[in-house]
Every structure is written in C-alpha cells, then in structure tokens.
Amino acid sequence: MLNKILKPLFFIALIVSVVAATLVLLKGQFSNADADSKLSSSPLYAANLPDISGKMQNFGEYQNKIIIVNFWATWCPPCKEEMPELIALQQSYKDKNVIVLGIAIDDPAMVAEYLKTSPVNYPVFADESKGSLLGEQLGNDKGVLPYTVIINADGKVVNTHFGRINKTILEAAINPLLSL
C-alpha cells in the first residue's frame, strides 16, 4: 500500500525537479538586464574596434539606435549557425532604427576570409583581446560564445543572451522597444 502512494509521489517530485532545473538553466541563458543595474552600454559607445578591413571604427555612431551586439568567432559552430537569422533580422528591421553589430573574438584575417564565403549585411568588427574585454564589460562573465546583448535606443542594456540565439527570441526582445 505504501509503495502505491510513494511511487507516484516520487515521479511527481522528479518531474517538478526537472522543470525547476530547466527554468534555472533557461534563466541563465536569457536574462532581462533591467534587473542587473551594473550593466552599462557606455563601454560599447566608447569602444574603437577595427572593421574587417582593419579600419578603426567608433561605436558612438550607433547611439540612439536599438542595437543587437553579437559576439562570435569563426571557430564557433553555433555562432555560424545563427548568422543567417541575424542577417534576416537586419534585413527586416533595417528601416526601424535597429542595427546588428557583429564583434568577432577572433583573428581579423580569419574573420575577413570567413566573410568572403559567408557574407553578412551588418557591420562586423574583429579584435580578439579588445572584443573579449568589451564582451565582459557588457555582461559576458562566463566567456561564452556566442553572446548577444540588446541595447535600447536610450542606450540601456535591456537583455543579454548566452549561447545560440534565433530570430524569434530577438524579435520578442526588440519588438517592445520599437513602440517606445
């Protein structure tokens, strides 16, 4: 009799544990940076990184735009998998004050070579050390790639995402920002 009662309770407890663990993992993957007041977009706007041709670029020109900053590398399979979705997002939202910026944590020559065969429609910058530091300053405390940061038009970091992202997740994060 006791076994008939304990067995279903065990399975219920197991299911609750799995759901709770999944929610904790998802929270770690996608976070609302509004609750994390220490994140600032200031390091991005102050940054100077080389584009793929080696010319230094100032990120201050992107102020007053909704910015999706995607940190990636040529050696990172999930980074390359998400690029077509970032390209589609840039195409869909280019006239809505939204810009995708790719920051490669990689050798600039490798990035330039990769982009010859896999071109993108958004600005790409490459600097392994400065890019890594900028990622850390924008919340990548895990050193994970890909890593994506969403900044609203007022310059506030509103979301961060560890790991592969997709257009659906990005649209859910930026669409509310378009009406502000």
PyMOL commands that set and color helices and strands:
alter all, ss='L'
color gray80, all
select helices_A, chain A and resi 2-29+33-35+42-46+59-62+77-93+108-117+128-137+167-178
alter helices_A, ss='H'
color red, helices_A
select strands_A, chain A and resi 30-32+48-50+56-58+66-72+98-104+124-126+147-151+157-162
alter strands_A, ss='S'
color yellow, strands_A
deselect
rebuild
show_as cartoon
